[in-house]
């Protein structure tokens, strides 16, 4: 019934902190998917989007002219600075990022909280990316993975939301072993307080769409299908473009 009515569905955890699966995108337009593909396919545009992502994370620094290697180096330094600053703010001891995939309990409490927060941010980003009809795999910083773009988007909020919240949770640690659960619940509430889902949607559109580009067709309550013609022109679909009867509706 959902499919027949064209309803879009995403199965997520409470307030989006887990992404499980999705049906179709919430958008009935391919505008964002096409914009993402265009930006990704051009190496210059891809680097420009990567720089824009850095600028969104660290607005006090202009990454114009930086190479990818320089971007990665500066991002790594800024994240280290964030860890140290949050440790000083909360009084939580910090001995560096320690996480072995598959061994969540192997880290100390603050590392467990950072890991849990990161996983939640991946779920939020995945839900928004697929809801908008974008490709999770076409990343601008990460590459080679089916969720490269999801990882890109989740990282936008790492130093602003994820890491500070993880240190807050670790600072309130009362010996409870369920620090992962407490982190998820705290992040769930922070998502609501900061309207993070709306912010994430806005940020993706700002990154992918050139200024002035309409985000959706004017009649976005119905399907609009066009054909591509020469000179990047679009012509009507559903009609036969051969011969004198070009503009008669085709009956399929």
ChimeraX attribute file (.defattr): number of C-alpha atoms within 10 A of each C-alpha:
attribute: neighborCount
match mode: 1-to-1
recipient: residues
	/A:1	6
	/A:2	10
	/A:3	10
	/A:4	6
	/A:5	7
	/A:6	14
	/A:7	12
	/A:8	15
	/A:9	15
	/A:10	18
	/A:11	13
	/A:12	17
	/A:13	15
	/A:14	12
	/A:15	15
	/A:16	24
	/A:17	23
	/A:18	20
	/A:19	22
	/A:20	12
	/A:21	13
	/A:22	16
	/A:23	15
	/A:24	18
	/A:25	21
	/A:26	17
	/A:27	17
	/A:28	18
	/A:29	20
	/A:30	18
	/A:31	20
	/A:32	21
	/A:33	17
	/A:34	16
	/A:35	18
	/A:36	25
	/A:37	16
	/A:38	15
	/A:39	21
	/A:40	19
	/A:41	13
	/A:42	11
	/A:43	12
	/A:44	11
	/A:45	15
	/A:46	19
	/A:47	20
	/A:48	20
	/A:49	21
	/A:50	22
	/A:51	22
	/A:52	18
	/A:53	22
	/A:54	22
	/A:55	16
	/A:56	16
	/A:57	18
	/A:58	16
	/A:59	11
	/A:60	8
	/A:61	10
	/A:62	13
	/A:63	19
	/A:64	12
	/A:65	11
	/A:66	14
	/A:67	13
	/A:68	13
	/A:69	9
	/A:70	12
	/A:71	19
	/A:72	14
	/A:73	11
	/A:74	15
	/A:75	15
	/A:76	12
	/A:77	11
	/A:78	15
	/A:79	14
	/A:80	14
	/A:81	13
	/A:82	17
	/A:83	19
	/A:84	16
	/A:85	13
	/A:86	20
	/A:87	20
	/A:88	12
	/A:89	13
	/A:90	15
	/A:91	13
	/A:92	19
	/A:93	15
	/A:94	15
	/A:95	12
	/A:96	11
	/A:97	14
	/A:98	14
	/A:99	16
	/A:100	9
	/A:101	7
	/A:102	7
	/A:103	9
	/A:104	17
	/A:105	14
	/A:106	13
	/A:107	15
	/A:108	16
	/A:109	24
	/A:110	26
	/A:111	23
	/A:112	24
	/A:113	28
	/A:114	25
	/A:115	23
	/A:116	21
	/A:117	29
	/A:118	23
	/A:119	18
	/A:120	24
	/A:121	29
	/A:122	21
	/A:123	22
	/A:124	26
	/A:125	31
	/A:126	28
	/A:127	26
	/A:128	24
	/A:129	23
	/A:130	22
	/A:131	19
	/A:132	21
	/A:133	20
	/A:134	25
	/A:135	20
	/A:136	21
	/A:137	16
	/A:138	23
	/A:139	24
	/A:140	24
	/A:141	21
	/A:142	15
	/A:143	14
	/A:144	9
	/A:145	13
	/A:146	13
	/A:147	19
	/A:148	18
	/A:149	24
	/A:150	27
	/A:151	24
	/A:152	21
	/A:153	25
	/A:154	20
	/A:155	21
	/A:156	21
	/A:157	18
	/A:158	19
	/A:159	19
	/A:160	13
	/A:161	19
	/A:162	25
	/A:163	23
	/A:164	21
	/A:165	22
	/A:166	28
	/A:167	26
	/A:168	20
	/A:169	24
	/A:170	26
	/A:171	17
	/A:172	13
	/A:173	16
	/A:174	9
	/A:175	9
	/A:176	9
	/A:177	11
	/A:178	12
	/A:179	22
	/A:180	21
	/A:181	13
	/A:182	20
	/A:183	25
	/A:184	24
	/A:185	17
	/A:186	16
	/A:187	24
	/A:188	19
	/A:189	14
	/A:190	16
	/A:191	20
	/A:192	13
	/A:193	9
	/A:194	11
	/A:195	11
	/A:196	16
	/A:197	17
	/A:198	12
	/A:199	11
	/A:200	19
	/A:201	15
	/A:202	11
	/A:203	15
	/A:204	19
	/A:205	18
	/A:206	15
	/A:207	18
	/A:208	22
	/A:209	18
	/A:210	12
	/A:211	9
	/A:212	6
	/A:213	12
	/A:214	10
	/A:215	14
	/A:216	13
	/A:217	14
	/A:218	8
	/A:219	8
	/A:220	11
	/A:221	10
	/A:222	11
	/A:223	10
	/A:224	13
	/A:225	12
	/A:226	12
	/A:227	10
	/A:228	11
	/A:229	10
	/A:230	7
	/A:231	6
	/A:232	6
	/A:233	9
	/A:234	12
	/A:235	13
	/A:236	14
	/A:237	15
	/A:238	15
	/A:239	15
	/A:240	15
	/A:241	14
	/A:242	8
	/A:243	7
	/A:244	8
	/A:245	10
	/A:246	11
	/A:247	14
	/A:248	11
	/A:249	11
	/A:250	11
	/A:251	7
	/A:252	5
